[in-house]
Amino acid sequence: MWDKVKTARGRGASGRIPNRFEQNQYEPDPEYLEWQHQTGDEEPVKTKVHHEATRSVISRNKSPDISFSASLNPYRGCEHGCSYCYARPTHEYLGFSAGLDFESRILAKHDAPGLLKAEFDRPRYQPETLVMSGVTDAYQPLEKKLGISRGCLEVLVEYGHPVVIITKNRLVTRDADLLAELARRRKARVWISITSLQPELARVFEPRASSPENRLAAIAELHRHGIPVGVMTAPIVPGLNDHEVPAILSQAAKAGASFASFTAVRLPLAVAPLFLDWLERHFPERRDKVVHQIEQMRGGKLNQSEFHQRFKGSGPVAEHLRRLFELGARRAGLTRQVPDLEVAGFRPPGPAQLSLFED
């Protein structure tokens, strides 16, 4: 049974969907839940932060359809609470739910800057562009208080290491000083993800991410600091926000974006029931149309896991989204090739570090 919470205001998920790895599933007492609802005795869902002890903060992948192989995730879970987030099922490996737990039980890697520095100091370390982040948002609201991502950026500046940031939060502009320093050496690029220009849609689609207006403002501010910035229309959901793609690209270009990309919505594992529940709650009149179009570009399913198809889909609907994006990008002048970052100039370990490994 799905444990739904009526006081989950400001959250993307409405409850805690069962963890696929847990053999024992617990069902709340319906009478007790009803009593809570009637008496108003439910407590709001608050964010809880857990420290994650880890040996390394760099994750690597060998996927042939991902343009990077190394990523840096200062957190696990994400307060933004995006209803469609493909990373939600990763929380199940930690014993949590992909629903409310993903956005309210956040694991913070407080030691990330020090671990990153130790990684760079290894004699055999080979620099390559790091992406922040693959399965979280490095600038989710919690970062304003903890500053872990900024600490990591300080290390990247110290070592002259290239980085790409993908975020939905204007908080990234707080670190414009560090990003500008890296950008001057062709070692930084930022992607701002915008899925809608409608505040009312964005508010329920991505509850704790920055508003569309603030994301456009972030693009403008980063551009003023000389930081290469692009816009991601990710994900495009046919029947929900696809009609906004041309306007998003146009507004982003006017704000200062120089390049663009997109992905089509994909709903792996627990994300499918979570997203369908979200549709039913917020857009019941569009639910069937949206589901049908997703299935049309996902081979009759809600998700495709095959390489080279999972990000863009296949079939007529997927082709329509591709053409819509390409036409919008061309009209907005966002056809510039994404700039490569410079790995040369990485500061190798000093003599003090090297001596530790000599015979």
C-alpha positions, 0 to 999 in steps of 0.5 A, a space after each residue: 500500500 502507498 502511504 500518502 500524506 495530505 500535508 505534503 505541500 511543496 513536495 512533488 510526491 504525495 507519499 512514500 511508495 514502497 521500496 522495491 528491495 524491501 521484502 516487508 511492506 508496512 501498511 498504515 492503519 486507515 482509521 488512524 490516517 483518517 483521524 489525522 486528516 480530520 483533526 489536522 494532527 498531521 505534521 508537515 513533511 520536513 527535510 532531514 539531513 543525513 551525513 554520508 561517509 564515503 571514500 570517494 565523491 567521483 562516480 564513473 559510468 561507461 554508458 555509450 549515450 552519455 557525453 561524460 564519464 565522471 560526475 560529482 554528487 555532493 548530495 543524494 536525494 534532491 529537495 527540488 521534488 521534481 515529479 518526473 525525476 529519473 534519479 528517484 529510484 536510486 534512493 531505494 538502494 539506501 533503504 528509502 522510498 523513491 517518493 517523499 523520502 527522495 526529496 525529504 531525506 537528503 544525504 549530504 557528503 560533508 567531506 566532499 571537498 576534502 575527498 575531492 582534493 585527496 582524489 586530485 592529489 593521487 599521482 595517477 589521477 587523470 583530469 577529465 571534465 566533472 559533471 555536477 551532478 548526475 543524480 542530484 542537484 548540487 544547488 538544491 535549497 540545502 546547499 545555501 546552508 551547507 555550502 558543500 558544492 561551493 567547497 568543491 568548486 573552490 578545490 576545482 579552482 585551486 587545481 584548475 580542473 574543468 567542471 560542468 554544472 547542471 541545475 534548476 536553481 538560481 543559487 548557482 549564481 552565488 558562486 559566479 566568482 569561482 565559475 568566472 575564474 574557471 571560465 577564464 581558463 575555459 574550464 567551466 560551463 553551466 546548464 540551466 534546466 527550464 521545463 516551463 515558463 508558466 509559474 503555476 506549472 513549474 510550482 507543481 512540476 518542480 516544487 522547490 526549484 527556482 521559478 522560471 523567471 529566476 532561472 532566466 535571471 540566472 542565465 543572464 547573471 552567469 552570462 554577464 560574468 563571462 560564464 558559458 551558459 546553455 539551456 536544457 529543456 529537460 524533460 519535454 513531456 508531450 501533451 504537457 509542456 512540449 508547446 512551450 519549447 520554442 518560447 523557452 529557447 527564445 527567452 533563454 537566448 535573449 537572457 544570454 544562453 549560447 547553446 541548448 539541448 533537450 531530453 524526452 521524459 522517461 519514467 523508470 521503475 517507481 518514477 512511473 507510478 509517482 508521475 501518474 499519481 502526480 498527473 492525476 492530482 494536478 492535470 486529470 483532464 490531460 492524464 490519458 493524452 499525456 500517457 498515450 503520447 509517452 507510450 507512443 515514443 516508448 514502444 508502448 511502455 512508459 520507459 525505455 532503458 535501451 542506450 541511444 533511445 532512453 533520452 530521446 525516445 523513438 517513433 513519430 512523437 519522439 521525432 516531433 519533439 526533436 523537430 520542434 526543438 531543432 526548429 526552436 533552437 535555430 530560430 533562437 540562434 542556439 545552434 552553437 556547438 557546445 564548447 569543449 573544456 580545457 583539461 590542460 593546466 591541471 595542477 599535479 601533486 606537489 613534491 610533498 605528496 609525491 614523496 609519499 609514494 616513492 620507494 
